[in-house]
Amino acid sequence: MAIHMRPQPAGHAIARWLASHLASLIALALAIALVLGLAPGLQAPFRAATATRLPAESIVVDMRLANIYGFSTNDKSYTVEGKLWLTYSDQLEQELRQNKIDPIKLVSFYNKIKPWDSELISLNQTPERLSDGRHRSSYTFNGNFYADDVNFLLSPFGGLDLSVIVQAEPTPLSTADKHQPIQLITGEGELGSRVNINGYELSGWNFKSIQRMRSSKLEQSRSLPPSRLEFQVSYQTSFWAALVEWILPLIIVMSLTLFAPNICSAMGSERLAIPPVVLLTIVLMQQSYRDSLPSLPYLTFLDGLYAYSYLVTLAIFVLFIRSSNLLNKAPHDQHAAVGRQNDRMDALVQIGALSGYVLVILSWFMAEKLPG
């Protein structure tokens, strides 16, 4: 008896064929992936399509600041003498030698000004080869630098930070299809013995890497900003020197003004002669002080004391005029009562003026502590 098989649809036949050969297809896919993972020649085109940046070449920077002098508060500039060492790999040394490029072309001094008045001398004709295979180039430099963030808010007190900033430059080895950024690494730092600034005391130093965020839309062609290192030297004003030079003369002058109400109110002409002389003296003192500073968009601590001293002197002058007029207009038998009234008013003005000085001092130092 013959058995007749019912014909199957073509779709079912294809499904059966895929099911029977599924293991073979998976094995073929794994083999292709293995070949692509092991064959560099086949893998390179895929990497080239997705890679955007080659690994950064690093340079270790060592710096010694031997001499800092000539600091000017008017233009916030100073002169620095020191030495710079650049340590880099043997691969980078070969590329620099082939292209006849000096290693110092890979870095620059970011905050240096007046380049025509600066000096940079190589200390070795050929880079020194270290025991670990790296190379080191040595330089001595002398130039003028600029401090952008000097804050005179608490002048004549407060601190001062002077720095030398080294920045990585776009390497001349870069091409349109190969960008090789230079990454600067902090090495050893050293401070010489001739770094003292007149009127300031050395309080510390720090050699560190600083982060920089691009602030210009025109510089967005590169996704990473240049690498920067900062050698920062911190100074603090001598408290006693500033006190004697600037604060003590003002204290003496204003003491004469604040003690003037203790003179008998009957001596009206003598009392009225004191405030104008004191006012002229304060004007000359402030002018001498401002000559030592640049043009600032804000008042310093000492400016605040001078401004308040103007108001105190003017208030006492008005007080003396009032007292003198009351005494002259009062009948002779009421002079004693008017004198006592003037004395009470004089005492209140003296206490208020002294309290105002305390508030001015506290407000200035509290404002300096506020962020921003």
C-alpha positions as CSV (number, residue, x, y, z in Angstrom):
1,M,0.0,0.0,0.0
2,A,1.6,3.2,-1.1
3,I,1.8,6.2,1.3
4,H,1.5,9.6,-0.3
5,M,3.2,12.5,1.5
6,R,1.4,15.7,1.6
7,P,3.6,18.5,0.0
8,Q,4.8,21.2,2.5
9,P,4.8,24.9,1.8
10,A,8.1,26.5,0.7
11,G,8.2,28.6,3.9
12,H,8.3,25.6,6.1
13,A,11.1,24.1,4.1
14,I,13.2,27.3,4.6
15,A,12.5,27.3,8.3
16,R,13.7,23.6,8.6
17,W,16.9,24.5,6.7
18,L,17.7,27.4,9.0
19,A,17.0,25.3,12.1
20,S,19.3,22.5,10.8
21,H,22.1,24.9,9.9
22,L,21.8,27.4,12.9
23,A,24.8,26.0,14.7
24,S,27.0,26.3,11.5
25,L,25.9,30.0,11.1
26,I,26.8,30.8,14.7
27,A,30.2,29.1,14.3
28,L,30.9,31.1,11.2
29,A,30.0,34.4,12.9
30,L,32.4,33.6,15.8
31,A,35.2,32.8,13.4
32,I,34.8,36.1,11.6
33,A,34.8,38.0,14.9
34,L,37.9,36.1,16.0
35,V,39.7,36.9,12.8
36,L,38.9,40.6,13.0
37,G,40.1,40.7,16.6
38,L,43.4,39.1,15.9
39,A,44.3,40.5,12.5
40,P,45.6,44.1,12.9
41,G,45.5,44.7,9.2
42,L,41.8,44.0,9.1
43,Q,41.0,45.8,12.3
44,A,42.7,49.1,11.5
45,P,40.1,50.4,9.0
46,F,37.4,50.0,11.7
47,R,39.5,51.7,14.3
48,A,40.3,54.6,11.9
49,A,36.6,55.1,11.4
50,T,35.9,55.5,15.1
51,A,39.1,56.8,16.7
52,T,39.1,60.6,17.2
53,R,42.3,61.1,19.1
54,L,45.6,59.3,19.6
55,P,47.0,58.9,23.1
56,A,48.6,62.0,24.5
57,E,52.4,62.3,24.6
58,S,53.4,63.4,28.1
59,I,56.2,65.7,29.2
60,V,57.4,65.9,32.8
61,V,58.2,69.5,33.7
62,D,60.7,70.4,36.5
63,M,61.1,74.0,37.5
64,R,63.3,76.1,39.8
65,L,62.6,79.7,40.5
66,A,66.0,81.3,41.5
67,N,65.1,85.0,41.7
68,I,61.9,87.1,41.8
69,Y,62.3,90.8,41.8
70,G,60.9,94.1,40.5
71,F,57.3,93.6,41.5
72,S,55.2,96.7,40.5
73,T,51.8,97.2,42.0
74,N,50.9,99.7,39.3
75,D,51.1,97.3,36.4
76,K,51.1,94.0,38.4
77,S,54.3,92.7,36.7
78,Y,57.5,91.2,38.0
79,T,60.7,89.6,36.8
80,V,61.6,85.9,37.3
81,E,64.9,84.1,36.7
82,G,64.9,80.3,36.8
83,K,65.6,76.9,35.2
84,L,63.3,74.5,33.3
85,W,63.7,70.8,32.6
86,L,61.6,68.8,30.1
87,T,61.7,65.0,30.3
88,Y,60.0,63.0,27.5
89,S,60.0,59.6,25.9
90,D,62.5,58.2,23.4
91,Q,59.8,58.0,20.7
92,L,59.1,61.8,21.0
93,E,62.8,62.4,21.0
94,Q,63.2,60.6,17.7
95,E,60.3,62.5,16.1
96,L,61.7,65.8,17.3
97,R,65.2,64.9,15.9
98,Q,63.8,63.8,12.5
99,N,61.8,67.1,12.2
100,K,64.6,69.2,13.6
101,I,62.4,70.7,16.3
102,D,63.7,72.0,19.7
103,P,61.7,70.5,22.6
104,I,61.1,74.0,24.0
105,K,58.8,74.6,21.1
106,L,56.3,72.2,22.6
107,V,55.7,74.5,25.7
108,S,55.4,78.2,26.3
109,F,55.2,80.6,29.3
110,Y,51.5,81.6,29.3
111,N,51.7,84.7,31.6
112,K,55.0,86.1,30.2
113,I,54.9,89.6,28.9
114,K,57.4,91.7,26.9
115,P,58.9,88.8,25.0
116,W,61.5,91.1,23.4
117,D,62.9,91.7,26.9
118,S,63.1,88.0,27.9
119,E,65.8,85.3,27.6
120,L,65.6,81.6,27.1
121,I,68.9,79.6,26.8
122,S,69.4,75.9,26.3
123,L,71.9,74.4,28.7
124,N,72.7,71.2,26.7
125,Q,73.2,71.0,22.9
126,T,71.8,67.5,22.8
127,P,69.2,66.2,25.2
128,E,70.5,64.1,28.1
129,R,69.6,60.4,28.0
130,L,68.4,59.1,31.3
131,S,68.9,55.6,32.7
132,D,65.2,54.7,32.0
133,G,65.5,55.5,28.3
134,R,63.8,58.9,28.5
135,H,65.5,62.2,27.4
136,R,65.8,65.5,29.3
137,S,66.4,69.0,27.9
138,S,67.5,71.8,30.3
139,Y,66.9,75.6,29.9
140,T,67.5,78.7,31.8
141,F,65.0,81.6,31.5
142,N,64.7,85.2,32.5
143,G,61.6,87.3,31.7
144,N,58.8,89.6,32.8
145,F,55.6,88.0,34.0
146,Y,52.1,89.3,34.8
147,A,49.8,88.5,37.8
148,D,46.2,88.8,36.6
149,D,44.4,88.0,39.9
150,V,46.2,90.3,42.4
151,N,43.5,91.5,44.9
152,F,44.1,94.8,46.7
153,L,40.8,94.7,48.6
154,L,42.5,94.4,52.0
155,S,45.4,96.7,51.1
156,P,47.7,97.6,52.9
157,F,47.2,94.1,54.4
158,G,46.4,90.9,52.6
159,G,48.3,88.5,50.4
160,L,50.0,88.3,47.0
161,D,50.3,85.4,44.7
162,L,53.0,85.5,41.9
163,S,53.2,82.6,39.5
164,V,54.9,81.2,36.4
165,I,52.5,79.3,34.2
166,V,53.8,76.8,31.6
167,Q,51.4,75.8,28.8
168,A,51.5,73.0,26.2
169,E,51.6,74.3,22.6
170,P,50.1,72.5,19.6
171,T,52.9,70.2,18.5
172,P,54.4,70.9,15.1
173,L,54.3,67.1,14.6
174,S,50.5,67.3,14.3
175,T,48.9,66.9,10.9
176,A,45.4,67.3,9.6
177,D,44.6,63.6,10.2
178,K,46.8,63.0,13.3
179,H,46.4,65.1,16.4
180,Q,48.8,64.3,19.1
181,P,48.2,66.6,22.1
182,I,51.0,67.2,24.7
183,Q,50.1,66.5,28.3
184,L,52.2,68.3,30.8
185,I,53.0,66.4,34.1
186,T,54.1,68.1,37.3
187,G,57.6,67.1,38.2
188,E,59.9,68.5,40.9
189,G,59.7,72.2,42.0
190,E,62.3,74.2,43.9
191,L,62.5,77.8,45.2
192,G,65.7,79.7,45.4
193,S,66.8,82.1,48.2
194,R,66.4,85.3,46.3
195,V,62.6,85.4,46.0
196,N,61.8,88.0,48.7
197,I,59.6,91.0,47.7
198,N,59.9,94.4,49.5
199,G,57.0,94.9,51.9
200,Y,56.0,91.2,51.8
201,E,56.9,88.0,53.6
202,L,57.2,84.6,51.9
203,S,54.4,82.4,53.1
204,G,54.7,79.3,50.8
205,W,54.8,78.0,47.3
206,N,53.1,75.3,45.2
207,F,53.8,73.6,41.8
208,K,50.6,72.1,40.5
209,S,48.5,71.4,37.4
210,I,45.7,73.7,36.8
211,Q,42.4,73.1,34.9
212,R,41.4,75.4,32.1
213,M,37.9,75.7,30.6
214,R,37.7,77.3,27.2
215,S,35.8,80.6,27.3
216,S,35.9,81.3,23.6
217,K,33.6,79.7,21.0
218,L,36.3,80.3,18.4
219,E,38.6,77.8,20.1
220,Q,36.2,74.8,19.9
221,S,38.1,73.1,17.1
222,R,39.9,71.0,19.7
223,S,37.9,69.3,22.4
224,L,40.6,69.5,25.0
225,P,42.2,72.8,26.2
226,P,45.9,73.1,26.5
227,S,47.6,71.5,29.5
228,R,49.0,74.0,32.0
229,L,51.2,73.9,35.1
230,E,51.5,76.7,37.6
231,F,54.4,77.4,39.9
232,Q,52.8,79.7,42.5
233,V,54.7,81.7,45.1
234,S,52.6,83.2,47.9
235,Y,53.4,86.3,49.9
236,Q,51.8,88.0,52.9
237,T,52.2,91.6,53.8
238,S,54.1,92.4,57.0
239,F,51.4,93.4,59.4
240,W,53.6,95.6,61.6
241,A,55.3,97.3,58.7
242,A,51.9,98.2,57.0
243,L,50.5,99.3,60.4
244,V,53.3,101.7,61.1
245,E,53.5,103.0,57.5
246,W,49.8,103.6,56.7
247,I,47.5,102.9,59.7
248,L,49.4,104.6,62.5
249,P,49.6,108.1,60.9
250,L,45.8,108.0,60.3
251,I,45.2,106.9,63.9
252,I,47.2,109.8,65.2
253,V,45.5,112.4,62.9
254,M,42.0,111.2,63.7
255,S,42.8,111.0,67.4
256,L,43.4,114.8,67.3
257,T,40.0,115.1,65.7
258,L,38.2,112.8,68.1
259,F,39.8,114.5,71.1
260,A,39.0,118.0,69.9
261,P,35.4,118.0,71.3
262,N,37.0,117.7,74.8
263,I,38.2,121.3,74.4
264,C,36.0,123.7,76.2
265,S,33.0,124.7,74.1
266,A,33.7,128.3,75.0
267,M,36.9,128.1,72.9
268,G,34.9,128.0,69.7
269,S,37.5,129.5,67.3
270,E,40.2,127.1,68.5
271,R,37.9,124.1,68.0
272,L,36.8,125.2,64.5
273,A,40.4,125.5,63.4
274,I,41.2,121.7,63.9
275,P,38.8,119.9,61.4
276,P,40.0,121.8,58.2
277,V,43.7,121.1,59.0
278,V,42.9,117.4,59.6
279,L,40.8,117.2,56.4
280,L,43.7,118.5,54.3
281,T,46.1,116.1,56.0
282,I,43.9,113.1,55.2
283,V,43.6,114.2,51.5
284,L,47.4,114.3,51.2
285,M,47.8,110.9,53.0
286,Q,45.3,109.2,50.7
287,Q,46.9,110.7,47.6
288,S,50.3,109.3,48.7
289,Y,48.7,105.9,49.3
290,R,46.9,105.8,45.9
291,D,50.1,106.6,44.1
292,S,51.4,103.2,45.1
293,L,48.5,101.3,43.6
294,P,47.1,100.8,40.1
295,S,43.8,102.3,39.1
296,L,41.2,100.0,40.8
297,P,37.5,99.7,40.2
298,Y,36.9,99.2,43.9
299,L,37.8,100.7,47.2
300,T,40.5,99.1,49.3
301,F,40.4,98.7,53.1
302,L,42.5,101.8,53.7
303,D,40.3,103.7,51.2
304,G,37.3,102.8,53.3
305,L,39.1,104.2,56.4
306,Y,40.0,107.4,54.6
307,A,36.4,107.8,53.4
308,Y,34.9,107.3,56.8
309,S,37.5,109.7,58.3
310,Y,36.3,112.4,55.9
311,L,32.7,111.9,57.2
312,V,33.8,112.0,60.8
313,T,35.9,115.1,60.3
314,L,33.0,116.8,58.5
315,A,30.5,115.7,61.3
316,I,32.8,117.1,64.0
317,F,33.2,120.4,62.1
318,V,29.4,120.7,61.8
319,L,29.2,119.9,65.5
320,F,31.6,122.7,66.4
321,I,29.7,125.2,64.4
322,R,26.4,124.2,66.1
323,S,28.0,124.3,69.6
324,S,29.5,127.7,68.9
325,N,26.2,129.2,67.5
326,L,24.2,127.8,70.5
327,L,26.7,129.3,72.9
328,N,26.8,132.7,71.3
329,K,23.0,133.0,71.0
330,A,22.3,131.9,74.5
331,P,21.9,134.5,77.3
332,H,24.8,134.9,79.6
333,D,23.1,133.3,82.6
334,Q,22.4,130.1,80.4
335,H,25.9,129.6,79.1
336,A,26.6,126.9,81.7
337,A,23.5,124.9,80.8
338,V,24.2,125.3,77.1
339,G,27.8,124.2,77.7
340,R,26.7,121.0,79.4
341,Q,24.3,120.3,76.6
342,N,27.1,120.7,74.1
343,D,29.3,118.4,76.1
344,R,26.7,115.7,76.1
345,M,26.3,116.0,72.3
346,D,30.1,116.0,71.9
347,A,30.4,112.7,73.9
348,L,27.7,111.1,71.8
349,V,29.4,112.0,68.5
350,Q,32.7,110.7,69.8
351,I,31.2,107.3,70.8
352,G,29.4,107.1,67.5
353,A,32.5,107.9,65.5
354,L,34.5,105.2,67.3
355,S,31.8,102.7,66.9
356,G,31.7,103.5,63.2
357,Y,35.4,102.6,62.8
358,V,34.8,99.2,64.3
359,L,31.9,98.6,61.9
360,V,34.0,99.7,58.9
361,I,36.9,97.3,59.8
362,L,34.5,94.4,60.4
363,S,32.6,94.9,57.2
364,W,35.7,95.1,55.1
365,F,37.1,91.8,56.4
366,M,33.8,90.1,56.2
367,A,33.4,91.2,52.6
368,E,36.8,89.7,51.8
369,K,35.7,86.3,53.3
370,L,32.6,86.2,51.1
371,P,32.9,83.9,48.0
372,G,33.3,85.6,44.6
